[in-house]
Every structure is written in structure tokens, then in C-alpha cells.
Amino acid sequence: MKINHNGNRIDTTLGHITAAISDVAFEYSADTKDADHLARLILAEMLKNASLRDEIIKRPFIRN
């Protein structure tokens, strides 16, 4: 994981984030089912609240 100098962005992968969330969820949950549910809720909330400084990015959809 690399933190940019401006302090606003962390360069990492979704896989690393998911693994870290899962590790913490398993530490605080009684069983596997609860840990999976907790990790899913956390990841969904993070992605829902993620934004690029309120900018709307429009990328054209290219069909092959």
C-alpha cells in the first residue's frame, strides 16, 4: 500500500482492502457466517460512500 504525498489517496487493490476487512471481521465475530456478513456490510458501505471529490467521471462505453 502506498500513500500519495497529498494525503488524500491510498494506492491499493480491492483485494487488499477486502482481505484487511475480512481479517478484522473474523477477529470480532463469533462465527464464519457473522464475519462474512460483517465484512460484506463494511465493504458495501465503503464503496457506497467512495467518491472522487464529488466529480462525475463520464467514460464512454465502447462496444466491440
HTML snippet that shows the backbone in 3Dmol.js (N, CA, C, O; Angstrom):
<script src="https://3Dmol.org/build/3Dmol-min.js"></script>
<div id="view" style="width:600px;height:400px;position:relative"></div>
<script>
const pdb = `
ATOM      1  N   MET A   1       0.844  -1.161   0.000  1.00  0.00           N
ATOM      2  CA  MET A   1       0.000   0.000   0.000  1.00  0.00           C
ATOM      3  C   MET A   1       0.898   1.236   0.000  1.00  0.00           C
ATOM      4  O   MET A   1       1.847   1.322   0.780  1.00  0.00           O
ATOM      5  N   LYS A   2       0.598   2.174  -0.864  1.00  0.00           N
ATOM      6  CA  LYS A   2       1.396   3.383  -0.993  1.00  0.00           C
ATOM      7  C   LYS A   2       0.505   4.601  -0.815  1.00  0.00           C
ATOM      8  O   LYS A   2      -0.540   4.715  -1.456  1.00  0.00           O
ATOM      9  N   ILE A   3       0.916   5.499   0.046  1.00  0.00           N
ATOM     10  CA  ILE A   3       0.152   6.724   0.285  1.00  0.00           C
ATOM     11  C   ILE A   3       0.779   7.850  -0.529  1.00  0.00           C
ATOM     12  O   ILE A   3       1.987   8.079  -0.459  1.00  0.00           O
ATOM     13  N   ASN A   4      -0.048   8.550  -1.299  1.00  0.00           N
ATOM     14  CA  ASN A   4       0.446   9.683  -2.072  1.00  0.00           C
ATOM     15  C   ASN A   4       0.826  10.833  -1.149  1.00  0.00           C
ATOM     16  O   ASN A   4       0.380  10.904  -0.004  1.00  0.00           O
ATOM     17  N   HIS A   5       1.640  11.713  -1.657  1.00  0.00           N
ATOM     18  CA  HIS A   5       2.123  12.836  -0.858  1.00  0.00           C
ATOM     19  C   HIS A   5       1.033  13.825  -0.483  1.00  0.00           C
ATOM     20  O   HIS A   5       1.171  14.529   0.518  1.00  0.00           O
ATOM     21  N   ASN A   6      -0.047  13.899  -1.254  1.00  0.00           N
ATOM     22  CA  ASN A   6      -1.093  14.863  -0.934  1.00  0.00           C
ATOM     23  C   ASN A   6      -1.987  14.404   0.210  1.00  0.00           C
ATOM     24  O   ASN A   6      -2.797  15.186   0.709  1.00  0.00           O
ATOM     25  N   GLY A   7      -1.854  13.146   0.637  1.00  0.00           N
ATOM     26  CA  GLY A   7      -2.596  12.656   1.788  1.00  0.00           C
ATOM     27  C   GLY A   7      -4.049  12.331   1.541  1.00  0.00           C
ATOM     28  O   GLY A   7      -4.754  11.936   2.469  1.00  0.00           O
ATOM     29  N   ASN A   8      -4.515  12.484   0.325  1.00  0.00           N
ATOM     30  CA  ASN A   8      -5.922  12.247   0.021  1.00  0.00           C
ATOM     31  C   ASN A   8      -6.192  10.895  -0.619  1.00  0.00           C
ATOM     32  O   ASN A   8      -7.352  10.514  -0.776  1.00  0.00           O
ATOM     33  N   ARG A   9      -5.160  10.169  -0.989  1.00  0.00           N
ATOM     34  CA  ARG A   9      -5.369   8.947  -1.748  1.00  0.00           C
ATOM     35  C   ARG A   9      -4.409   7.864  -1.287  1.00  0.00           C
ATOM     36  O   ARG A   9      -3.242   8.125  -0.999  1.00  0.00           O
ATOM     37  N   ILE A  10      -4.921   6.649  -1.224  1.00  0.00           N
ATOM     38  CA  ILE A  10      -4.108   5.490  -0.904  1.00  0.00           C
ATOM     39  C   ILE A  10      -4.152   4.564  -2.106  1.00  0.00           C
ATOM     40  O   ILE A  10      -5.234   4.165  -2.535  1.00  0.00           O
ATOM     41  N   ASP A  11      -3.005   4.217  -2.651  1.00  0.00           N
ATOM     42  CA  ASP A  11      -2.947   3.301  -3.781  1.00  0.00           C
ATOM     43  C   ASP A  11      -2.881   1.873  -3.263  1.00  0.00           C
ATOM     44  O   ASP A  11      -1.892   1.469  -2.652  1.00  0.00           O
ATOM     45  N   THR A  12      -3.929   1.120  -3.509  1.00  0.00           N
ATOM     46  CA  THR A  12      -4.005  -0.275  -3.103  1.00  0.00           C
ATOM     47  C   THR A  12      -4.970  -0.990  -4.029  1.00  0.00           C
ATOM     48  O   THR A  12      -5.517  -0.380  -4.947  1.00  0.00           O
ATOM     49  N   THR A  13      -5.182  -2.265  -3.800  1.00  0.00           N
ATOM     50  CA  THR A  13      -6.111  -3.017  -4.632  1.00  0.00           C
ATOM     51  C   THR A  13      -7.358  -3.349  -3.832  1.00  0.00           C
ATOM     52  O   THR A  13      -7.340  -3.339  -2.602  1.00  0.00           O
ATOM     53  N   LEU A  14      -8.419  -3.636  -4.528  1.00  0.00           N
ATOM     54  CA  LEU A  14      -9.656  -4.039  -3.876  1.00  0.00           C
ATOM     55  C   LEU A  14      -9.441  -5.351  -3.117  1.00  0.00           C
ATOM     56  O   LEU A  14     -10.053  -5.573  -2.073  1.00  0.00           O
ATOM     57  N   GLY A  15      -8.584  -6.204  -3.635  1.00  0.00           N
ATOM     58  CA  GLY A  15      -8.272  -7.460  -2.964  1.00  0.00           C
ATOM     59  C   GLY A  15      -7.618  -7.248  -1.617  1.00  0.00           C
ATOM     60  O   GLY A  15      -7.950  -7.935  -0.651  1.00  0.00           O
ATOM     61  N   HIS A  16      -6.682  -6.297  -1.538  1.00  0.00           N
ATOM     62  CA  HIS A  16      -6.024  -5.993  -0.258  1.00  0.00           C
ATOM     63  C   HIS A  16      -7.008  -5.395   0.740  1.00  0.00           C
ATOM     64  O   HIS A  16      -6.970  -5.721   1.926  1.00  0.00           O
ATOM     65  N   ILE A  17      -7.874  -4.534   0.267  1.00  0.00           N
ATOM     66  CA  ILE A  17      -8.882  -3.935   1.148  1.00  0.00           C
ATOM     67  C   ILE A  17      -9.831  -5.014   1.670  1.00  0.00           C
ATOM     68  O   ILE A  17     -10.148  -5.052   2.859  1.00  0.00           O
ATOM     69  N   THR A  18     -10.276  -5.881   0.776  1.00  0.00           N
ATOM     70  CA  THR A  18     -11.184  -6.959   1.161  1.00  0.00           C
ATOM     71  C   THR A  18     -10.531  -7.891   2.174  1.00  0.00           C
ATOM     72  O   THR A  18     -11.171  -8.307   3.140  1.00  0.00           O
ATOM     73  N   ALA A  19      -9.272  -8.216   1.961  1.00  0.00           N
ATOM     74  CA  ALA A  19      -8.557  -9.095   2.899  1.00  0.00           C
ATOM     75  C   ALA A  19      -8.427  -8.451   4.270  1.00  0.00           C
ATOM     76  O   ALA A  19      -8.613  -9.118   5.288  1.00  0.00           O
ATOM     77  N   ALA A  20      -8.108  -7.162   4.308  1.00  0.00           N
ATOM     78  CA  ALA A  20      -7.976  -6.470   5.593  1.00  0.00           C
ATOM     79  C   ALA A  20      -9.312  -6.403   6.328  1.00  0.00           C
ATOM     80  O   ALA A  20      -9.374  -6.625   7.537  1.00  0.00           O
ATOM     81  N   ILE A  21     -10.372  -6.098   5.597  1.00  0.00           N
ATOM     82  CA  ILE A  21     -11.707  -6.045   6.195  1.00  0.00           C
ATOM     83  C   ILE A  21     -12.093  -7.421   6.731  1.00  0.00           C
ATOM     84  O   ILE A  21     -12.620  -7.533   7.837  1.00  0.00           O
ATOM     85  N   SER A  22     -11.834  -8.458   5.954  1.00  0.00           N
ATOM     86  CA  SER A  22     -12.164  -9.823   6.379  1.00  0.00           C
ATOM     87  C   SER A  22     -11.402 -10.228   7.631  1.00  0.00           C
ATOM     88  O   SER A  22     -11.974 -10.836   8.536  1.00  0.00           O
ATOM     89  N   ASP A  23     -10.114  -9.897   7.690  1.00  0.00           N
ATOM     90  CA  ASP A  23      -9.309 -10.225   8.871  1.00  0.00           C
ATOM     91  C   ASP A  23      -9.906  -9.615  10.132  1.00  0.00           C
ATOM     92  O   ASP A  23     -10.030 -10.286  11.156  1.00  0.00           O
ATOM     93  N   VAL A  24     -10.270  -8.352  10.055  1.00  0.00           N
ATOM     94  CA  VAL A  24     -10.841  -7.671  11.227  1.00  0.00           C
ATOM     95  C   VAL A  24     -12.216  -8.234  11.558  1.00  0.00           C
ATOM     96  O   VAL A  24     -12.545  -8.422  12.730  1.00  0.00           O
ATOM     97  N   ALA A  25     -13.015  -8.502  10.542  1.00  0.00           N
ATOM     98  CA  ALA A  25     -14.357  -9.054  10.775  1.00  0.00           C
ATOM     99  C   ALA A  25     -14.280 -10.412  11.473  1.00  0.00           C
ATOM    100  O   ALA A  25     -15.085 -10.697  12.360  1.00  0.00           O
ATOM    101  N   PHE A  26     -13.323 -11.248  11.080  1.00  0.00           N
ATOM    102  CA  PHE A  26     -13.178 -12.561  11.710  1.00  0.00           C
ATOM    103  C   PHE A  26     -12.693 -12.441  13.155  1.00  0.00           C
ATOM    104  O   PHE A  26     -13.007 -13.299  13.980  1.00  0.00           O
ATOM    105  N   GLU A  27     -11.935 -11.395  13.472  1.00  0.00           N
ATOM    106  CA  GLU A  27     -11.491 -11.189  14.849  1.00  0.00           C
ATOM    107  C   GLU A  27     -12.646 -10.811  15.769  1.00  0.00           C
ATOM    108  O   GLU A  27     -12.634 -11.156  16.951  1.00  0.00           O
ATOM    109  N   TYR A  28     -13.637 -10.111  15.241  1.00  0.00           N
ATOM    110  CA  TYR A  28     -14.720  -9.583  16.069  1.00  0.00           C
ATOM    111  C   TYR A  28     -16.036 -10.349  15.940  1.00  0.00           C
ATOM    112  O   TYR A  28     -17.048  -9.929  16.502  1.00  0.00           O
ATOM    113  N   SER A  29     -16.037 -11.459  15.214  1.00  0.00           N
ATOM    114  CA  SER A  29     -17.276 -12.209  15.011  1.00  0.00           C
ATOM    115  C   SER A  29     -17.197 -13.577  15.673  1.00  0.00           C
ATOM    116  O   SER A  29     -16.121 -14.152  15.835  1.00  0.00           O
ATOM    117  N   ALA A  30     -18.364 -14.079  16.048  1.00  0.00           N
ATOM    118  CA  ALA A  30     -18.450 -15.363  16.739  1.00  0.00           C
ATOM    119  C   ALA A  30     -18.268 -16.540  15.785  1.00  0.00           C
ATOM    120  O   ALA A  30     -17.719 -17.572  16.170  1.00  0.00           O
ATOM    121  N   ASP A  31     -18.726 -16.391  14.544  1.00  0.00           N
ATOM    122  CA  ASP A  31     -18.595 -17.492  13.596  1.00  0.00           C
ATOM    123  C   ASP A  31     -18.369 -16.959  12.182  1.00  0.00           C
ATOM    124  O   ASP A  31     -18.406 -15.752  11.944  1.00  0.00           O
ATOM    125  N   THR A  32     -18.139 -17.872  11.262  1.00  0.00           N
ATOM    126  CA  THR A  32     -17.811 -17.518   9.882  1.00  0.00           C
ATOM    127  C   THR A  32     -18.939 -16.760   9.195  1.00  0.00           C
ATOM    128  O   THR A  32     -18.693 -15.799   8.466  1.00  0.00           O
ATOM    129  N   LYS A  33     -20.157 -17.186   9.425  1.00  0.00           N
ATOM    130  CA  LYS A  33     -21.305 -16.533   8.789  1.00  0.00           C
ATOM    131  C   LYS A  33     -21.419 -15.074   9.225  1.00  0.00           C
ATOM    132  O   LYS A  33     -21.647 -14.193   8.395  1.00  0.00           O
ATOM    133  N   ASP A  34     -21.263 -14.820  10.515  1.00  0.00           N
ATOM    134  CA  ASP A  34     -21.310 -13.439  11.012  1.00  0.00           C
ATOM    135  C   ASP A  34     -20.156 -12.608  10.463  1.00  0.00           C
ATOM    136  O   ASP A  34     -20.341 -11.441  10.116  1.00  0.00           O
ATOM    137  N   ALA A  35     -18.973 -13.198  10.382  1.00  0.00           N
ATOM    138  CA  ALA A  35     -17.809 -12.482   9.854  1.00  0.00           C
ATOM    139  C   ALA A  35     -18.008 -12.118   8.391  1.00  0.00           C
ATOM    140  O   ALA A  35     -17.701 -10.999   7.981  1.00  0.00           O
ATOM    141  N   ASP A  36     -18.519 -13.055   7.605  1.00  0.00           N
ATOM    142  CA  ASP A  36     -18.781 -12.773   6.189  1.00  0.00           C
ATOM    143  C   ASP A  36     -19.801 -11.651   6.029  1.00  0.00           C
ATOM    144  O   ASP A  36     -19.636 -10.764   5.191  1.00  0.00           O
ATOM    145  N   HIS A  37     -20.851 -11.701   6.837  1.00  0.00           N
ATOM    146  CA  HIS A  37     -21.892 -10.670   6.768  1.00  0.00           C
ATOM    147  C   HIS A  37     -21.325  -9.302   7.167  1.00  0.00           C
ATOM    148  O   HIS A  37     -21.607  -8.297   6.514  1.00  0.00           O
ATOM    149  N   LEU A  38     -20.535  -9.266   8.231  1.00  0.00           N
ATOM    150  CA  LEU A  38     -19.935  -8.007   8.675  1.00  0.00           C
ATOM    151  C   LEU A  38     -18.993  -7.445   7.616  1.00  0.00           C
ATOM    152  O   LEU A  38     -19.033  -6.249   7.326  1.00  0.00           O
ATOM    153  N   ALA A  39     -18.154  -8.285   7.042  1.00  0.00           N
ATOM    154  CA  ALA A  39     -17.227  -7.835   6.002  1.00  0.00           C
ATOM    155  C   ALA A  39     -17.986  -7.293   4.794  1.00  0.00           C
ATOM    156  O   ALA A  39     -17.597  -6.278   4.216  1.00  0.00           O
ATOM    157  N   ARG A  40     -19.068  -7.970   4.415  1.00  0.00           N
ATOM    158  CA  ARG A  40     -19.878  -7.521   3.280  1.00  0.00           C
ATOM    159  C   ARG A  40     -20.498  -6.152   3.551  1.00  0.00           C
ATOM    160  O   ARG A  40     -20.507  -5.288   2.674  1.00  0.00           O
ATOM    161  N   LEU A  41     -21.015  -5.956   4.762  1.00  0.00           N
ATOM    162  CA  LEU A  41     -21.611  -4.663   5.112  1.00  0.00           C
ATOM    163  C   LEU A  41     -20.579  -3.534   5.086  1.00  0.00           C
ATOM    164  O   LEU A  41     -20.845  -2.446   4.574  1.00  0.00           O
ATOM    165  N   ILE A  42     -19.408  -3.807   5.639  1.00  0.00           N
ATOM    166  CA  ILE A  42     -18.350  -2.779   5.683  1.00  0.00           C
ATOM    167  C   ILE A  42     -17.906  -2.412   4.278  1.00  0.00           C
ATOM    168  O   ILE A  42     -17.804  -1.232   3.945  1.00  0.00           O
ATOM    169  N   LEU A  43     -17.643  -3.413   3.455  1.00  0.00           N
ATOM    170  CA  LEU A  43     -17.186  -3.137   2.093  1.00  0.00           C
ATOM    171  C   LEU A  43     -18.250  -2.400   1.288  1.00  0.00           C
ATOM    172  O   LEU A  43     -17.932  -1.470   0.548  1.00  0.00           O
ATOM    173  N   ALA A  44     -19.501  -2.806   1.424  1.00  0.00           N
ATOM    174  CA  ALA A  44     -20.588  -2.131   0.705  1.00  0.00           C
ATOM    175  C   ALA A  44     -20.704  -0.674   1.139  1.00  0.00           C
ATOM    176  O   ALA A  44     -20.911   0.206   0.304  1.00  0.00           O
ATOM    177  N   GLU A  45     -20.573  -0.415   2.427  1.00  0.00           N
ATOM    178  CA  GLU A  45     -20.661   0.958   2.933  1.00  0.00           C
ATOM    179  C   GLU A  45     -19.496   1.807   2.431  1.00  0.00           C
ATOM    180  O   GLU A  45     -19.682   2.966   2.059  1.00  0.00           O
ATOM    181  N   MET A  46     -18.295   1.229   2.422  1.00  0.00           N
ATOM    182  CA  MET A  46     -17.127   1.963   1.922  1.00  0.00           C
ATOM    183  C   MET A  46     -17.282   2.315   0.451  1.00  0.00           C
ATOM    184  O   MET A  46     -17.005   3.444   0.048  1.00  0.00           O
ATOM    185  N   LEU A  47     -17.720   1.357  -0.347  1.00  0.00           N
ATOM    186  CA  LEU A  47     -17.876   1.610  -1.772  1.00  0.00           C
ATOM    187  C   LEU A  47     -19.003   2.590  -2.062  1.00  0.00           C
ATOM    188  O   LEU A  47     -18.906   3.409  -2.976  1.00  0.00           O
ATOM    189  N   LYS A  48     -20.075   2.500  -1.273  1.00  0.00           N
ATOM    190  CA  LYS A  48     -21.202   3.409  -1.455  1.00  0.00           C
ATOM    191  C   LYS A  48     -20.782   4.852  -1.175  1.00  0.00           C
ATOM    192  O   LYS A  48     -21.233   5.775  -1.853  1.00  0.00           O
ATOM    193  N   ASN A  49     -19.924   5.042  -0.182  1.00  0.00           N
ATOM    194  CA  ASN A  49     -19.506   6.384   0.208  1.00  0.00           C
ATOM    195  C   ASN A  49     -18.273   6.879  -0.538  1.00  0.00           C
ATOM    196  O   ASN A  49     -17.849   8.018  -0.347  1.00  0.00           O
ATOM    197  N   ALA A  50     -17.700   6.041  -1.379  1.00  0.00           N
ATOM    198  CA  ALA A  50     -16.496   6.432  -2.112  1.00  0.00           C
ATOM    199  C   ALA A  50     -16.854   7.440  -3.199  1.00  0.00           C
ATOM    200  O   ALA A  50     -17.868   7.299  -3.883  1.00  0.00           O
ATOM    201  N   SER A  51     -16.028   8.436  -3.345  1.00  0.00           N
ATOM    202  CA  SER A  51     -16.220   9.411  -4.414  1.00  0.00           C
ATOM    203  C   SER A  51     -14.871   9.986  -4.791  1.00  0.00           C
ATOM    204  O   SER A  51     -13.889   9.848  -4.062  1.00  0.00           O
ATOM    205  N   LEU A  52     -14.843  10.616  -5.913  1.00  0.00           N
ATOM    206  CA  LEU A  52     -13.631  11.280  -6.370  1.00  0.00           C
ATOM    207  C   LEU A  52     -13.821  12.778  -6.223  1.00  0.00           C
ATOM    208  O   LEU A  52     -13.937  13.510  -7.206  1.00  0.00           O
ATOM    209  N   ARG A  53     -13.851  13.212  -4.983  1.00  0.00           N
ATOM    210  CA  ARG A  53     -14.032  14.631  -4.671  1.00  0.00           C
ATOM    211  C   ARG A  53     -15.269  15.213  -5.349  1.00  0.00           C
ATOM    212  O   ARG A  53     -15.236  16.321  -5.885  1.00  0.00           O
ATOM    213  N   ASP A  54     -16.349  14.455  -5.317  1.00  0.00           N
ATOM    214  CA  ASP A  54     -17.632  14.866  -5.884  1.00  0.00           C
ATOM    215  C   ASP A  54     -17.582  15.168  -7.381  1.00  0.00           C
ATOM    216  O   ASP A  54     -18.435  15.883  -7.905  1.00  0.00           O
ATOM    217  N   GLU A  55     -16.586  14.623  -8.057  1.00  0.00           N
ATOM    218  CA  GLU A  55     -16.507  14.806  -9.504  1.00  0.00           C
ATOM    219  C   GLU A  55     -17.265  13.675 -10.177  1.00  0.00           C
ATOM    220  O   GLU A  55     -17.238  12.534  -9.717  1.00  0.00           O
ATOM    221  N   ILE A  56     -17.929  13.998 -11.253  1.00  0.00           N
ATOM    222  CA  ILE A  56     -18.603  12.977 -12.042  1.00  0.00           C
ATOM    223  C   ILE A  56     -17.682  12.617 -13.202  1.00  0.00           C
ATOM    224  O   ILE A  56     -17.282  13.468 -13.996  1.00  0.00           O
ATOM    225  N   ILE A  57     -17.364  11.346 -13.270  1.00  0.00           N
ATOM    226  CA  ILE A  57     -16.491  10.886 -14.345  1.00  0.00           C
ATOM    227  C   ILE A  57     -17.359  10.215 -15.391  1.00  0.00           C
ATOM    228  O   ILE A  57     -18.076   9.260 -15.094  1.00  0.00           O
ATOM    229  N   LYS A  58     -17.295  10.709 -16.597  1.00  0.00           N
ATOM    230  CA  LYS A  58     -18.065  10.135 -17.690  1.00  0.00           C
ATOM    231  C   LYS A  58     -17.098   9.424 -18.630  1.00  0.00           C
ATOM    232  O   LYS A  58     -16.245  10.048 -19.261  1.00  0.00           O
ATOM    233  N   ARG A  59     -17.249   8.121 -18.705  1.00  0.00           N
ATOM    234  CA  ARG A  59     -16.430   7.331 -19.610  1.00  0.00           C
ATOM    235  C   ARG A  59     -17.336   6.706 -20.654  1.00  0.00           C
ATOM    236  O   ARG A  59     -18.336   6.074 -20.313  1.00  0.00           O
ATOM    237  N   PRO A  60     -16.996   6.875 -21.915  1.00  0.00           N
ATOM    238  CA  PRO A  60     -17.838   6.280 -22.955  1.00  0.00           C
ATOM    239  C   PRO A  60     -17.756   4.760 -22.915  1.00  0.00           C
ATOM    240  O   PRO A  60     -16.693   4.186 -22.676  1.00  0.00           O
ATOM    241  N   PHE A  61     -18.890   4.124 -23.153  1.00  0.00           N
ATOM    242  CA  PHE A  61     -18.927   2.671 -23.218  1.00  0.00           C
ATOM    243  C   PHE A  61     -18.612   2.259 -24.637  1.00  0.00           C
ATOM    244  O   PHE A  61     -19.334   2.613 -25.568  1.00  0.00           O
ATOM    245  N   ILE A  62     -17.521   1.501 -24.808  1.00  0.00           N
ATOM    246  CA  ILE A  62     -17.093   1.092 -26.134  1.00  0.00           C
ATOM    247  C   ILE A  62     -17.473  -0.367 -26.353  1.00  0.00           C
ATOM    248  O   ILE A  62     -17.073  -1.249 -25.593  1.00  0.00           O
ATOM    249  N   ARG A  63     -18.246  -0.605 -27.398  1.00  0.00           N
ATOM    250  CA  ARG A  63     -18.635  -1.972 -27.741  1.00  0.00           C
ATOM    251  C   ARG A  63     -17.701  -2.514 -28.790  1.00  0.00           C
ATOM    252  O   ARG A  63     -17.251  -1.788 -29.676  1.00  0.00           O
ATOM    253  N   ASN A  64     -17.411  -3.791 -28.685  1.00  0.00           N
ATOM    254  CA  ASN A  64     -16.557  -4.433 -29.693  1.00  0.00           C
ATOM    255  C   ASN A  64     -17.354  -4.917 -30.854  1.00  0.00           C
ATOM    256  O   ASN A  64     -16.795  -5.482 -31.794  1.00  0.00           O
TER     257      ASN A  64
END
`;
const viewer = $3Dmol.createViewer("view");
viewer.addModel(pdb, "pdb");
viewer.setStyle({}, {cartoon: {color: "spectrum"}});
viewer.zoomTo();
viewer.render();
</script>
